[in-house]
Amino acid sequence: MKNFNIAIIGGGVISLCTALYLSRSGYTVAIIEKNKNVGSGASNPKSNSSVIHAGIYYKKNSLKSKLCLRGKKLLYNFCSKNNIKFNKCGKIIFVKSQKDIHMLDKCNLRAKSNGLFDLKFLNKSKLKKIEPNLNAYAGLFSPSSGVLDTAKYIQTLKNIINKQNVKIFTSFDLLIKKSNKDEWNIINLKNGLEIKTNIIINASGLNSPEISKQTIKKKETPKTLPVLGYYLIYKKKNFLNHINYSALEPGIITERVDATPMMSGNLLFGPSVEKFYKKKTTSYSPQKIMQRYLPIINNNYPKISIKNIIPYSYGIRPKIKFKGKRYDDFFFKFYKQKNWLDVLGIDSPGLTASLAIGEYLNNIINRNYERSV
């Protein structure tokens, strides 16, 4: 039997950041991960684009908006302090014709409503000067966007919390039982290890809604609505200088071919959008993604060598629906009578916001949990 103040279900980057702040507050913390290693789910560098988002697209006063802006600042500072490589290369949001200029205006207005005032308009000549391989009519430049070495970030977080009051348990076949009003028992069915904790934070990504529903049995728990996205990679270094996104309607997921310069120098295209992913029934073909993407890529980047573009990886966004509708924000809810905190719907900009989310969840725990002296 091992005793902790708090147990976090899930070993992704959100859990690591949350454990970082909780342990600094003096709590003893257990992280419980079903896989052999932490950071192997949606946080895996091959499952996301490793973009540090500026905070442009999210709804005003949403958690995504607030925590993205706060998280971006914390993340750049954390990377600088801990020698984690990042590239603050900036992002270009572009349109292909005059008729789409209104989309840039909408993005700029949304950014300003979120407190982001540093976007710069680029006409065709300015665009050509800073991104000569891009074929576009006009764009917005976001100087605070970037990319980071996600693998090093995760490893650094792990190293830091290992030196604090945090214990990481992996290869965990989970069984959760309520032992009494103030305690939970968490059992690893593989080896019988039993963990006793006062509070559970349910931050298990795609599995979070189901674990919540099964354990605390609340009717209002959101349901999972996962979205699959596939990535391609261009095996030629330094083809683009900046992250390139085609303009979008804020808050709406549409098929685009985003291009992100990776820390390796190669170029990442994607993700594609395949809605309503189901593990047992959804099939996807990298070749079909190639067929769909290559004409768009060739049109955006006429000088690109198509033969050097190959399938790379895929990721699953743990989106949710709430009360029958898609819920486009992070979802945090503390059930005081249960000593249970749900952390649901952490899709983009989850990586950018990760430290701010950890800080935010630590504050929730501090407001609701009184440790016995």
URGIGI-V148083 format. One record per residue. N is the residue number from 1. PSI is psi as a letter, one per 40 degrees, with the letter a starting at -180 (999 if undefined). OMEGA is omega in whole degrees, 0 to 359 (none if undefined). Layout:
N_PSI_OMEGA, N_PSI_OMEGA
//
This chain:
1_h_176, 2_h_185, 3_h_179, 4_i_172, 5_d_188, 6_h_172, 7_h_179, 8_h_178, 9_h_183, 10_h_183, 11_f_177, 12_a_184, 13_d_178, 14_d_178, 15_d_180, 16_d_179, 17_d_178, 18_d_177, 19_d_178, 20_d_182, 21_d_180, 22_d_180, 23_d_175, 24_d_178, 25_e_176, 26_e_179, 27_i_167, 28_h_191, 29_h_170, 30_h_171, 31_h_185, 32_h_186, 33_h_182, 34_d_181, 35_i_182, 36_d_182, 37_i_172, 38_i_178, 39_f_184, 40_e_178, 41_b_180, 42_d_179, 43_e_180, 44_h_181, 45_d_179, 46_e_180, 47_e_178, 48_i_186, 49_e_180, 50_f_180, 51_h_168, 52_h_186, 53_i_182, 54_d_184, 55_f_188, 56_d_200, 57_e_195, 58_i_184, 59_h_181, 60_h_178, 61_e_176, 62_i_174, 63_d_179, 64_d_180, 65_d_184, 66_d_186, 67_d_174, 68_d_181, 69_d_177, 70_d_182, 71_d_179, 72_d_179, 73_d_180, 74_d_184, 75_d_177, 76_d_180, 77_d_181, 78_d_180, 79_d_179, 80_d_183, 81_d_188, 82_e_176, 83_f_175, 84_h_183, 85_h_172, 86_i_179, 87_h_179, 88_g_189, 89_e_184, 90_i_182, 91_h_173, 92_h_173, 93_h_191, 94_i_172, 95_i_185, 96_e_184, 97_i_180, 98_d_184, 99_e_181, 100_e_181, 101_d_181, 102_d_179, 103_d_175, 104_d_178, 105_d_179, 106_d_178, 107_d_181, 108_d_178, 109_d_179, 110_d_179, 111_d_180, 112_d_179, 113_d_178, 114_e_179, 115_e_180, 116_h_189, 117_e_187, 118_e_179, 119_i_182, 120_h_178, 121_h_179, 122_h_172, 123_a_188, 124_d_182, 125_d_178, 126_d_179, 127_d_181, 128_d_182, 129_d_184, 130_e_179, 131_g_189, 132_d_182, 133_e_179, 134_h_175, 135_h_183, 136_i_183, 137_d_182, 138_i_180, 139_i_170, 140_i_177, 141_h_177, 142_h_186, 143_e_185, 144_e_176, 145_i_180, 146_a_175, 147_i_180, 148_i_174, 149_g_186, 150_d_180, 151_d_179, 152_d_177, 153_d_180, 154_d_180, 155_d_179, 156_d_176, 157_d_180, 158_d_181, 159_d_182, 160_d_184, 161_d_176, 162_d_179, 163_e_179, 164_a_185, 165_f_183, 166_h_175, 167_h_181, 168_h_178, 169_h_181, 170_i_183, 171_f_189, 172_h_175, 173_h_200, 174_h_166, 175_h_182, 176_h_178, 177_i_174, 178_h_183, 179_d_174, 180_a_185, 181_d_188, 182_e_184, 183_i_173, 184_i_170, 185_h_179, 186_h_188, 187_h_172, 188_h_184, 189_e_180, 190_d_185, 191_e_178, 192_e_178, 193_h_181, 194_h_180, 195_h_177, 196_h_183, 197_i_177, 198_d_183, 199_i_172, 200_h_170, 201_h_183, 202_g_183, 203_f_188, 204_f_173, 205_b_182, 206_d_184, 207_e_186, 208_d_181, 209_d_182, 210_d_178, 211_d_178, 212_d_182, 213_d_182, 214_d_189, 215_d_184, 216_e_169, 217_f_176, 218_h_183, 219_d_186, 220_e_179, 221_h_177, 222_i_177, 223_i_181, 224_i_178, 225_g_188, 226_i_179, 227_h_180, 228_h_175, 229_h_182, 230_i_180, 231_i_169, 232_i_179, 233_i_177, 234_h_186, 235_f_173, 236_h_190, 237_i_169, 238_f_177, 239_d_177, 240_i_180, 241_d_187, 242_i_167, 243_h_180, 244_h_175, 245_h_169, 246_i_186, 247_i_182, 248_i_172, 249_h_182, 250_h_177, 251_e_182, 252_h_176, 253_h_176, 254_i_178, 255_h_176, 256_i_175, 257_g_178, 258_i_179, 259_h_185, 260_h_173, 261_h_181, 262_i_178, 263_d_178, 264_e_185, 265_d_176, 266_i_185, 267_h_181, 268_h_176, 269_h_177, 270_a_11, 271_i_170, 272_i_181, 273_h_175, 274_h_188, 275_i_173, 276_f_178, 277_h_173, 278_h_188, 279_d_188, 280_d_188, 281_e_183, 282_h_174, 283_i_179, 284_i_182, 285_h_176, 286_d_181, 287_d_177, 288_d_175, 289_d_178, 290_d_181, 291_d_181, 292_d_188, 293_d_191, 294_d_177, 295_d_179, 296_d_179, 297_d_181, 298_d_178, 299_d_180, 300_d_185, 301_g_187, 302_d_183, 303_e_184, 304_i_177, 305_g_186, 306_d_183, 307_e_180, 308_e_176, 309_h_183, 310_i_174, 311_i_185, 312_c_185, 313_a_175, 314_i_176, 315_i_180, 316_h_180, 317_h_183, 318_g_179, 319_i_183, 320_i_168, 321_i_186, 322_h_183, 323_f_174, 324_e_182, 325_i_176, 326_h_183, 327_h_189, 328_f_176, 329_i_170, 330_i_181, 331_h_177, 332_h_178, 333_h_178, 334_h_177, 335_g_189, 336_d_180, 337_d_181, 338_e_188, 339_f_187, 340_h_179, 341_h_176, 342_h_176, 343_g_190, 344_i_173, 345_f_182, 346_g_171, 347_a_179, 348_h_12, 349_f_185, 350_d_180, 351_d_179, 352_d_185, 353_e_193, 354_d_179, 355_d_178, 356_d_176, 357_d_177, 358_d_178, 359_d_182, 360_d_180, 361_d_175, 362_d_179, 363_d_177, 364_d_180, 365_d_181, 366_d_180, 367_d_190, 368_e_186, 369_h_177, 370_h_179, 371_i_176, 372_i_182, 373_999_none
//
